[in-house]
Amino acid sequence: MLRIGRSRKGEVFLTSWKGKGRGAYLCPNLSCLNSAKGKRLEHTLRAKVPDSIYEEIEKLLSKEQKSWRAR
């Protein structure tokens, strides 16, 4: 599971730990990312999610899928 957090200042970031502030978990596949994009994830985090976060998640998921295919 991927964790996306929001600091008290409203900054959205990817994290591997449960820190203080609001957060959400996302299953590690592209279909979950596509359904969470936009209003759903922003509503959960109560913050605007920058496109750079979505791009970073897509890169992580594509690397993960390539490593599973190689096995």
HTML snippet that shows the backbone in 3Dmol.js (N, CA, C, O; Angstrom):
<script src="https://3Dmol.org/build/3Dmol-min.js"></script>
<div id="view" style="width:600px;height:400px;position:relative"></div>
<script>
const pdb = `
ATOM      1  N   MET A   1       0.838  -1.173   0.000  1.00  0.00           N
ATOM      2  CA  MET A   1       0.000   0.000   0.000  1.00  0.00           C
ATOM      3  C   MET A   1       0.888   1.243   0.000  1.00  0.00           C
ATOM      4  O   MET A   1       1.935   1.294   0.645  1.00  0.00           O
ATOM      5  N   LEU A   2       0.438   2.205  -0.725  1.00  0.00           N
ATOM      6  CA  LEU A   2       1.120   3.500  -0.752  1.00  0.00           C
ATOM      7  C   LEU A   2       0.420   4.437   0.213  1.00  0.00           C
ATOM      8  O   LEU A   2      -0.807   4.428   0.312  1.00  0.00           O
ATOM      9  N   ARG A   3       1.175   5.230   0.910  1.00  0.00           N
ATOM     10  CA  ARG A   3       0.581   6.204   1.830  1.00  0.00           C
ATOM     11  C   ARG A   3       0.858   7.601   1.303  1.00  0.00           C
ATOM     12  O   ARG A   3       1.990   7.954   0.973  1.00  0.00           O
ATOM     13  N   ILE A   4      -0.200   8.376   1.235  1.00  0.00           N
ATOM     14  CA  ILE A   4      -0.110   9.764   0.828  1.00  0.00           C
ATOM     15  C   ILE A   4      -0.524  10.587   2.028  1.00  0.00           C
ATOM     16  O   ILE A   4      -1.598  10.380   2.592  1.00  0.00           O
ATOM     17  N   GLY A   5       0.320  11.515   2.418  1.00  0.00           N
ATOM     18  CA  GLY A   5       0.049  12.299   3.614  1.00  0.00           C
ATOM     19  C   GLY A   5      -0.115  13.771   3.309  1.00  0.00           C
ATOM     20  O   GLY A   5       0.261  14.257   2.242  1.00  0.00           O
ATOM     21  N   ARG A   6      -0.680  14.458   4.267  1.00  0.00           N
ATOM     22  CA  ARG A   6      -0.801  15.910   4.196  1.00  0.00           C
ATOM     23  C   ARG A   6      -0.355  16.472   5.528  1.00  0.00           C
ATOM     24  O   ARG A   6      -0.841  16.074   6.587  1.00  0.00           O
ATOM     25  N   SER A   7       0.574  17.400   5.459  1.00  0.00           N
ATOM     26  CA  SER A   7       1.062  18.014   6.691  1.00  0.00           C
ATOM     27  C   SER A   7       0.037  19.007   7.207  1.00  0.00           C
ATOM     28  O   SER A   7      -0.943  19.320   6.530  1.00  0.00           O
ATOM     29  N   ARG A   8       0.270  19.484   8.384  1.00  0.00           N
ATOM     30  CA  ARG A   8      -0.634  20.486   8.959  1.00  0.00           C
ATOM     31  C   ARG A   8      -0.613  21.786   8.174  1.00  0.00           C
ATOM     32  O   ARG A   8      -1.558  22.573   8.232  1.00  0.00           O
ATOM     33  N   LYS A   9       0.470  22.006   7.441  1.00  0.00           N
ATOM     34  CA  LYS A   9       0.585  23.207   6.609  1.00  0.00           C
ATOM     35  C   LYS A   9      -0.116  23.040   5.263  1.00  0.00           C
ATOM     36  O   LYS A   9      -0.223  23.998   4.497  1.00  0.00           O
ATOM     37  N   GLY A  10      -0.595  21.825   4.971  1.00  0.00           N
ATOM     38  CA  GLY A  10      -1.314  21.572   3.726  1.00  0.00           C
ATOM     39  C   GLY A  10      -0.473  20.999   2.604  1.00  0.00           C
ATOM     40  O   GLY A  10      -0.950  20.886   1.474  1.00  0.00           O
ATOM     41  N   GLU A  11       0.776  20.631   2.892  1.00  0.00           N
ATOM     42  CA  GLU A  11       1.652  20.052   1.883  1.00  0.00           C
ATOM     43  C   GLU A  11       1.327  18.567   1.721  1.00  0.00           C
ATOM     44  O   GLU A  11       1.216  17.844   2.711  1.00  0.00           O
ATOM     45  N   VAL A  12       1.176  18.115   0.485  1.00  0.00           N
ATOM     46  CA  VAL A  12       0.862  16.715   0.189  1.00  0.00           C
ATOM     47  C   VAL A  12       2.153  16.019  -0.219  1.00  0.00           C
ATOM     48  O   VAL A  12       2.956  16.581  -0.964  1.00  0.00           O
ATOM     49  N   PHE A  13       2.358  14.779   0.276  1.00  0.00           N
ATOM     50  CA  PHE A  13       3.602  14.057   0.021  1.00  0.00           C
ATOM     51  C   PHE A  13       3.374  12.563   0.105  1.00  0.00           C
ATOM     52  O   PHE A  13       2.406  12.106   0.714  1.00  0.00           O
ATOM     53  N   LEU A  14       4.274  11.798  -0.510  1.00  0.00           N
ATOM     54  CA  LEU A  14       4.284  10.343  -0.383  1.00  0.00           C
ATOM     55  C   LEU A  14       5.124   9.984   0.827  1.00  0.00           C
ATOM     56  O   LEU A  14       6.140  10.624   1.100  1.00  0.00           O
ATOM     57  N   THR A  15       4.703   8.970   1.542  1.00  0.00           N
ATOM     58  CA  THR A  15       5.431   8.577   2.739  1.00  0.00           C
ATOM     59  C   THR A  15       5.325   7.073   2.930  1.00  0.00           C
ATOM     60  O   THR A  15       4.431   6.433   2.378  1.00  0.00           O
ATOM     61  N   SER A  16       6.225   6.518   3.702  1.00  0.00           N
ATOM     62  CA  SER A  16       6.174   5.088   4.019  1.00  0.00           C
ATOM     63  C   SER A  16       5.822   4.869   5.481  1.00  0.00           C
ATOM     64  O   SER A  16       5.846   3.735   5.960  1.00  0.00           O
ATOM     65  N   TRP A  17       5.498   5.935   6.192  1.00  0.00           N
ATOM     66  CA  TRP A  17       5.177   5.819   7.609  1.00  0.00           C
ATOM     67  C   TRP A  17       3.951   6.657   7.916  1.00  0.00           C
ATOM     68  O   TRP A  17       3.609   7.586   7.183  1.00  0.00           O
ATOM     69  N   LYS A  18       3.310   6.318   8.993  1.00  0.00           N
ATOM     70  CA  LYS A  18       2.134   7.067   9.402  1.00  0.00           C
ATOM     71  C   LYS A  18       2.585   8.212  10.291  1.00  0.00           C
ATOM     72  O   LYS A  18       2.918   8.013  11.459  1.00  0.00           O
ATOM     73  N   GLY A  19       2.593   9.381   9.741  1.00  0.00           N
ATOM     74  CA  GLY A  19       3.004  10.553  10.492  1.00  0.00           C
ATOM     75  C   GLY A  19       1.803  11.324  11.008  1.00  0.00           C
ATOM     76  O   GLY A  19       0.662  10.877  10.894  1.00  0.00           O
ATOM     77  N   LYS A  20       2.074  12.464  11.564  1.00  0.00           N
ATOM     78  CA  LYS A  20       0.994  13.310  12.044  1.00  0.00           C
ATOM     79  C   LYS A  20       0.303  13.957  10.859  1.00  0.00           C
ATOM     80  O   LYS A  20       0.906  14.164   9.806  1.00  0.00           O
ATOM     81  N   GLY A  21      -0.941  14.267  11.042  1.00  0.00           N
ATOM     82  CA  GLY A  21      -1.706  14.903   9.976  1.00  0.00           C
ATOM     83  C   GLY A  21      -2.630  13.913   9.288  1.00  0.00           C
ATOM     84  O   GLY A  21      -2.764  12.765   9.714  1.00  0.00           O
ATOM     85  N   ARG A  22      -3.251  14.366   8.240  1.00  0.00           N
ATOM     86  CA  ARG A  22      -4.219  13.572   7.498  1.00  0.00           C
ATOM     87  C   ARG A  22      -3.487  12.713   6.485  1.00  0.00           C
ATOM     88  O   ARG A  22      -2.433  13.105   5.986  1.00  0.00           O
ATOM     89  N   GLY A  23      -4.035  11.542   6.175  1.00  0.00           N
ATOM     90  CA  GLY A  23      -3.407  10.670   5.202  1.00  0.00           C
ATOM     91  C   GLY A  23      -4.391   9.737   4.552  1.00  0.00           C
ATOM     92  O   GLY A  23      -5.538   9.620   4.984  1.00  0.00           O
ATOM     93  N   ALA A  24      -3.934   9.070   3.506  1.00  0.00           N
ATOM     94  CA  ALA A  24      -4.753   8.105   2.788  1.00  0.00           C
ATOM     95  C   ALA A  24      -3.851   6.988   2.289  1.00  0.00           C
ATOM     96  O   ALA A  24      -2.674   7.207   2.004  1.00  0.00           O
ATOM     97  N   TYR A  25      -4.412   5.794   2.186  1.00  0.00           N
ATOM     98  CA  TYR A  25      -3.702   4.658   1.621  1.00  0.00           C
ATOM     99  C   TYR A  25      -4.249   4.393   0.234  1.00  0.00           C
ATOM    100  O   TYR A  25      -5.441   4.565  -0.023  1.00  0.00           O
ATOM    101  N   LEU A  26      -3.362   3.971  -0.659  1.00  0.00           N
ATOM    102  CA  LEU A  26      -3.736   3.687  -2.032  1.00  0.00           C
ATOM    103  C   LEU A  26      -3.155   2.327  -2.405  1.00  0.00           C
ATOM    104  O   LEU A  26      -1.969   2.074  -2.197  1.00  0.00           O
ATOM    105  N   CYS A  27      -3.995   1.455  -2.958  1.00  0.00           N
ATOM    106  CA  CYS A  27      -3.485   0.143  -3.362  1.00  0.00           C
ATOM    107  C   CYS A  27      -2.501   0.323  -4.522  1.00  0.00           C
ATOM    108  O   CYS A  27      -2.641   1.257  -5.310  1.00  0.00           O
ATOM    109  N   PRO A  28      -1.523  -0.550  -4.629  1.00  0.00           N
ATOM    110  CA  PRO A  28      -0.434  -0.343  -5.592  1.00  0.00           C
ATOM    111  C   PRO A  28      -0.740  -0.815  -7.016  1.00  0.00           C
ATOM    112  O   PRO A  28      -0.017  -1.653  -7.557  1.00  0.00           O
ATOM    113  N   ASN A  29      -1.800  -0.289  -7.625  1.00  0.00           N
ATOM    114  CA  ASN A  29      -2.019  -0.541  -9.050  1.00  0.00           C
ATOM    115  C   ASN A  29      -2.643   0.678  -9.705  1.00  0.00           C
ATOM    116  O   ASN A  29      -3.248   1.520  -9.042  1.00  0.00           O
ATOM    117  N   LEU A  30      -2.485   0.757 -11.011  1.00  0.00           N
ATOM    118  CA  LEU A  30      -2.902   1.952 -11.743  1.00  0.00           C
ATOM    119  C   LEU A  30      -4.405   2.184 -11.707  1.00  0.00           C
ATOM    120  O   LEU A  30      -4.848   3.331 -11.749  1.00  0.00           O
ATOM    121  N   SER A  31      -5.194   1.124 -11.631  1.00  0.00           N
ATOM    122  CA  SER A  31      -6.648   1.320 -11.590  1.00  0.00           C
ATOM    123  C   SER A  31      -7.074   2.039 -10.309  1.00  0.00           C
ATOM    124  O   SER A  31      -7.993   2.857 -10.335  1.00  0.00           O
ATOM    125  N   CYS A  32      -6.416   1.741  -9.198  1.00  0.00           N
ATOM    126  CA  CYS A  32      -6.719   2.458  -7.946  1.00  0.00           C
ATOM    127  C   CYS A  32      -6.311   3.923  -8.061  1.00  0.00           C
ATOM    128  O   CYS A  32      -7.027   4.812  -7.600  1.00  0.00           O
ATOM    129  N   LEU A  33      -5.168   4.167  -8.672  1.00  0.00           N
ATOM    130  CA  LEU A  33      -4.714   5.542  -8.848  1.00  0.00           C
ATOM    131  C   LEU A  33      -5.685   6.318  -9.728  1.00  0.00           C
ATOM    132  O   LEU A  33      -6.030   7.459  -9.420  1.00  0.00           O
ATOM    133  N   ASN A  34      -6.123   5.706 -10.817  1.00  0.00           N
ATOM    134  CA  ASN A  34      -7.038   6.394 -11.723  1.00  0.00           C
ATOM    135  C   ASN A  34      -8.371   6.709 -11.058  1.00  0.00           C
ATOM    136  O   ASN A  34      -8.957   7.760 -11.318  1.00  0.00           O
ATOM    137  N   SER A  35      -8.854   5.821 -10.211  1.00  0.00           N
ATOM    138  CA  SER A  35     -10.131   6.094  -9.542  1.00  0.00           C
ATOM    139  C   SER A  35      -9.972   7.119  -8.415  1.00  0.00           C
ATOM    140  O   SER A  35     -10.940   7.786  -8.048  1.00  0.00           O
ATOM    141  N   ALA A  36      -8.771   7.248  -7.869  1.00  0.00           N
ATOM    142  CA  ALA A  36      -8.547   8.197  -6.767  1.00  0.00           C
ATOM    143  C   ALA A  36      -8.188   9.598  -7.255  1.00  0.00           C
ATOM    144  O   ALA A  36      -8.278  10.563  -6.497  1.00  0.00           O
ATOM    145  N   LYS A  37      -7.786   9.707  -8.505  1.00  0.00           N
ATOM    146  CA  LYS A  37      -7.372  11.013  -9.029  1.00  0.00           C
ATOM    147  C   LYS A  37      -8.504  12.025  -8.928  1.00  0.00           C
ATOM    148  O   LYS A  37      -9.682  11.696  -9.065  1.00  0.00           O
ATOM    149  N   GLY A  38      -8.110  13.241  -8.688  1.00  0.00           N
ATOM    150  CA  GLY A  38      -9.094  14.317  -8.679  1.00  0.00           C
ATOM    151  C   GLY A  38      -9.811  14.460  -7.355  1.00  0.00           C
ATOM    152  O   GLY A  38      -9.181  14.486  -6.297  1.00  0.00           O
ATOM    153  N   LYS A  39     -11.091  14.552  -7.412  1.00  0.00           N
ATOM    154  CA  LYS A  39     -11.904  14.903  -6.245  1.00  0.00           C
ATOM    155  C   LYS A  39     -11.812  13.888  -5.105  1.00  0.00           C
ATOM    156  O   LYS A  39     -11.806  14.281  -3.939  1.00  0.00           O
ATOM    157  N   ARG A  40     -11.740  12.603  -5.414  1.00  0.00           N
ATOM    158  CA  ARG A  40     -11.783  11.578  -4.362  1.00  0.00           C
ATOM    159  C   ARG A  40     -10.609  11.707  -3.396  1.00  0.00           C
ATOM    160  O   ARG A  40     -10.808  11.758  -2.182  1.00  0.00           O
ATOM    161  N   LEU A  41      -9.407  11.760  -3.918  1.00  0.00           N
ATOM    162  CA  LEU A  41      -8.220  11.864  -3.065  1.00  0.00           C
ATOM    163  C   LEU A  41      -8.142  13.239  -2.413  1.00  0.00           C
ATOM    164  O   LEU A  41      -7.783  13.355  -1.241  1.00  0.00           O
ATOM    165  N   GLU A  42      -8.472  14.268  -3.160  1.00  0.00           N
ATOM    166  CA  GLU A  42      -8.445  15.626  -2.602  1.00  0.00           C
ATOM    167  C   GLU A  42      -9.468  15.794  -1.486  1.00  0.00           C
ATOM    168  O   GLU A  42      -9.217  16.499  -0.508  1.00  0.00           O
ATOM    169  N   HIS A  43     -10.610  15.153  -1.632  1.00  0.00           N
ATOM    170  CA  HIS A  43     -11.627  15.208  -0.576  1.00  0.00           C
ATOM    171  C   HIS A  43     -11.111  14.514   0.684  1.00  0.00           C
ATOM    172  O   HIS A  43     -11.295  15.018   1.792  1.00  0.00           O
ATOM    173  N   THR A  44     -10.479  13.379   0.518  1.00  0.00           N
ATOM    174  CA  THR A  44      -9.952  12.639   1.666  1.00  0.00           C
ATOM    175  C   THR A  44      -8.872  13.422   2.390  1.00  0.00           C
ATOM    176  O   THR A  44      -8.859  13.491   3.619  1.00  0.00           O
ATOM    177  N   LEU A  45      -7.968  14.011   1.624  1.00  0.00           N
ATOM    178  CA  LEU A  45      -6.857  14.754   2.223  1.00  0.00           C
ATOM    179  C   LEU A  45      -7.228  16.184   2.605  1.00  0.00           C
ATOM    180  O   LEU A  45      -6.505  16.851   3.345  1.00  0.00           O
ATOM    181  N   ARG A  46      -8.358  16.637   2.094  1.00  0.00           N
ATOM    182  CA  ARG A  46      -8.783  18.026   2.304  1.00  0.00           C
ATOM    183  C   ARG A  46      -7.712  19.005   1.841  1.00  0.00           C
ATOM    184  O   ARG A  46      -7.413  19.995   2.509  1.00  0.00           O
ATOM    185  N   ALA A  47      -7.141  18.695   0.673  1.00  0.00           N
ATOM    186  CA  ALA A  47      -6.092  19.537   0.095  1.00  0.00           C
ATOM    187  C   ALA A  47      -5.995  19.255  -1.397  1.00  0.00           C
ATOM    188  O   ALA A  47      -6.390  18.187  -1.863  1.00  0.00           O
ATOM    189  N   LYS A  48      -5.472  20.209  -2.131  1.00  0.00           N
ATOM    190  CA  LYS A  48      -5.209  20.043  -3.562  1.00  0.00           C
ATOM    191  C   LYS A  48      -3.984  19.157  -3.719  1.00  0.00           C
ATOM    192  O   LYS A  48      -2.941  19.421  -3.120  1.00  0.00           O
ATOM    193  N   VAL A  49      -4.106  18.102  -4.526  1.00  0.00           N
ATOM    194  CA  VAL A  49      -2.988  17.194  -4.768  1.00  0.00           C
ATOM    195  C   VAL A  49      -2.286  17.648  -6.047  1.00  0.00           C
ATOM    196  O   VAL A  49      -2.903  17.659  -7.112  1.00  0.00           O
ATOM    197  N   PRO A  50      -1.015  18.021  -5.961  1.00  0.00           N
ATOM    198  CA  PRO A  50      -0.290  18.481  -7.148  1.00  0.00           C
ATOM    199  C   PRO A  50      -0.109  17.357  -8.167  1.00  0.00           C
ATOM    200  O   PRO A  50      -0.035  16.183  -7.805  1.00  0.00           O
ATOM    201  N   ASP A  51      -0.039  17.730  -9.433  1.00  0.00           N
ATOM    202  CA  ASP A  51       0.177  16.743 -10.493  1.00  0.00           C
ATOM    203  C   ASP A  51       1.486  15.993 -10.299  1.00  0.00           C
ATOM    204  O   ASP A  51       1.602  14.837 -10.705  1.00  0.00           O
ATOM    205  N   SER A  52       2.468  16.633  -9.685  1.00  0.00           N
ATOM    206  CA  SER A  52       3.761  15.977  -9.467  1.00  0.00           C
ATOM    207  C   SER A  52       3.621  14.745  -8.569  1.00  0.00           C
ATOM    208  O   SER A  52       4.367  13.779  -8.727  1.00  0.00           O
ATOM    209  N   ILE A  53       2.680  14.772  -7.637  1.00  0.00           N
ATOM    210  CA  ILE A  53       2.450  13.607  -6.767  1.00  0.00           C
ATOM    211  C   ILE A  53       1.883  12.452  -7.586  1.00  0.00           C
ATOM    212  O   ILE A  53       2.324  11.311  -7.445  1.00  0.00           O
ATOM    213  N   TYR A  54       0.904  12.749  -8.444  1.00  0.00           N
ATOM    214  CA  TYR A  54       0.338  11.704  -9.312  1.00  0.00           C
ATOM    215  C   TYR A  54       1.405  11.128 -10.231  1.00  0.00           C
ATOM    216  O   TYR A  54       1.443   9.916 -10.442  1.00  0.00           O
ATOM    217  N   GLU A  55       2.274  11.972 -10.782  1.00  0.00           N
ATOM    218  CA  GLU A  55       3.350  11.502 -11.655  1.00  0.00           C
ATOM    219  C   GLU A  55       4.325  10.613 -10.893  1.00  0.00           C
ATOM    220  O   GLU A  55       4.776   9.591 -11.410  1.00  0.00           O
ATOM    221  N   GLU A  56       4.647  11.002  -9.669  1.00  0.00           N
ATOM    222  CA  GLU A  56       5.566  10.207  -8.846  1.00  0.00           C
ATOM    223  C   GLU A  56       4.959   8.829  -8.530  1.00  0.00           C
ATOM    224  O   GLU A  56       5.659   7.817  -8.559  1.00  0.00           O
ATOM    225  N   ILE A  57       3.672   8.801  -8.232  1.00  0.00           N
ATOM    226  CA  ILE A  57       2.996   7.530  -7.956  1.00  0.00           C
ATOM    227  C   ILE A  57       2.997   6.650  -9.203  1.00  0.00           C
ATOM    228  O   ILE A  57       3.260   5.451  -9.115  1.00  0.00           O
ATOM    229  N   GLU A  58       2.704   7.237 -10.365  1.00  0.00           N
ATOM    230  CA  GLU A  58       2.709   6.474 -11.616  1.00  0.00           C
ATOM    231  C   GLU A  58       4.080   5.864 -11.887  1.00  0.00           C
ATOM    232  O   GLU A  58       4.171   4.714 -12.318  1.00  0.00           O
ATOM    233  N   LYS A  59       5.145   6.620 -11.641  1.00  0.00           N
ATOM    234  CA  LYS A  59       6.500   6.099 -11.827  1.00  0.00           C
ATOM    235  C   LYS A  59       6.766   4.928 -10.894  1.00  0.00           C
ATOM    236  O   LYS A  59       7.312   3.907 -11.311  1.00  0.00           O
ATOM    237  N   LEU A  60       6.376   5.077  -9.624  1.00  0.00           N
ATOM    238  CA  LEU A  60       6.567   3.993  -8.662  1.00  0.00           C
ATOM    239  C   LEU A  60       5.807   2.740  -9.080  1.00  0.00           C
ATOM    240  O   LEU A  60       6.338   1.632  -9.009  1.00  0.00           O
ATOM    241  N   LEU A  61       4.571   2.917  -9.512  1.00  0.00           N
ATOM    242  CA  LEU A  61       3.755   1.773  -9.893  1.00  0.00           C
ATOM    243  C   LEU A  61       4.273   1.105 -11.158  1.00  0.00           C
ATOM    244  O   LEU A  61       4.235  -0.121 -11.263  1.00  0.00           O
ATOM    245  N   SER A  62       4.752   1.878 -12.111  1.00  0.00           N
ATOM    246  CA  SER A  62       5.283   1.280 -13.337  1.00  0.00           C
ATOM    247  C   SER A  62       6.565   0.503 -13.041  1.00  0.00           C
ATOM    248  O   SER A  62       6.782  -0.560 -13.622  1.00  0.00           O
ATOM    249  N   LYS A  63       7.418   1.009 -12.150  1.00  0.00           N
ATOM    250  CA  LYS A  63       8.621   0.272 -11.750  1.00  0.00           C
ATOM    251  C   LYS A  63       8.252  -1.021 -11.048  1.00  0.00           C
ATOM    252  O   LYS A  63       8.871  -2.061 -11.274  1.00  0.00           O
ATOM    253  N   GLU A  64       7.242  -0.950 -10.196  1.00  0.00           N
ATOM    254  CA  GLU A  64       6.796  -2.128  -9.452  1.00  0.00           C
ATOM    255  C   GLU A  64       6.244  -3.186 -10.404  1.00  0.00           C
ATOM    256  O   GLU A  64       6.537  -4.372 -10.250  1.00  0.00           O
ATOM    257  N   GLN A  65       5.456  -2.768 -11.377  1.00  0.00           N
ATOM    258  CA  GLN A  65       4.885  -3.719 -12.330  1.00  0.00           C
ATOM    259  C   GLN A  65       5.976  -4.363 -13.176  1.00  0.00           C
ATOM    260  O   GLN A  65       5.895  -5.551 -13.487  1.00  0.00           O
ATOM    261  N   LYS A  66       6.990  -3.599 -13.552  1.00  0.00           N
ATOM    262  CA  LYS A  66       8.110  -4.163 -14.333  1.00  0.00           C
ATOM    263  C   LYS A  66       8.854  -5.187 -13.513  1.00  0.00           C
ATOM    264  O   LYS A  66       9.256  -6.220 -14.049  1.00  0.00           O
ATOM    265  N   SER A  67       9.052  -4.939 -12.231  1.00  0.00           N
ATOM    266  CA  SER A  67       9.775  -5.896 -11.403  1.00  0.00           C
ATOM    267  C   SER A  67       8.966  -7.186 -11.217  1.00  0.00           C
ATOM    268  O   SER A  67       9.545  -8.268 -11.120  1.00  0.00           O
ATOM    269  N   TRP A  68       7.638  -7.080 -11.168  1.00  0.00           N
ATOM    270  CA  TRP A  68       6.804  -8.286 -11.051  1.00  0.00           C
ATOM    271  C   TRP A  68       6.830  -9.086 -12.340  1.00  0.00           C
ATOM    272  O   TRP A  68       6.809 -10.316 -12.296  1.00  0.00           O
ATOM    273  N   ARG A  69       6.875  -8.424 -13.480  1.00  0.00           N
ATOM    274  CA  ARG A  69       6.919  -9.127 -14.763  1.00  0.00           C
ATOM    275  C   ARG A  69       8.229  -9.862 -14.949  1.00  0.00           C
ATOM    276  O   ARG A  69       8.262 -10.908 -15.598  1.00  0.00           O
ATOM    277  N   ALA A  70       9.318  -9.333 -14.390  1.00  0.00           N
ATOM    278  CA  ALA A  70      10.633  -9.939 -14.533  1.00  0.00           C
ATOM    279  C   ALA A  70      10.768 -11.205 -13.702  1.00  0.00           C
ATOM    280  O   ALA A  70      11.663 -12.009 -13.959  1.00  0.00           O
ATOM    281  N   ARG A  71       9.922 -11.399 -12.736  1.00  0.00           N
ATOM    282  CA  ARG A  71      10.050 -12.583 -11.860  1.00  0.00           C
ATOM    283  C   ARG A  71       9.583 -13.826 -12.510  1.00  0.00           C
ATOM    284  O   ARG A  71       9.628 -14.896 -11.902  1.00  0.00           O
TER     285      ARG A  71
END
`;
const viewer = $3Dmol.createViewer("view");
viewer.addModel(pdb, "pdb");
viewer.setStyle({}, {cartoon: {color: "spectrum"}});
viewer.zoomTo();
viewer.render();
</script>
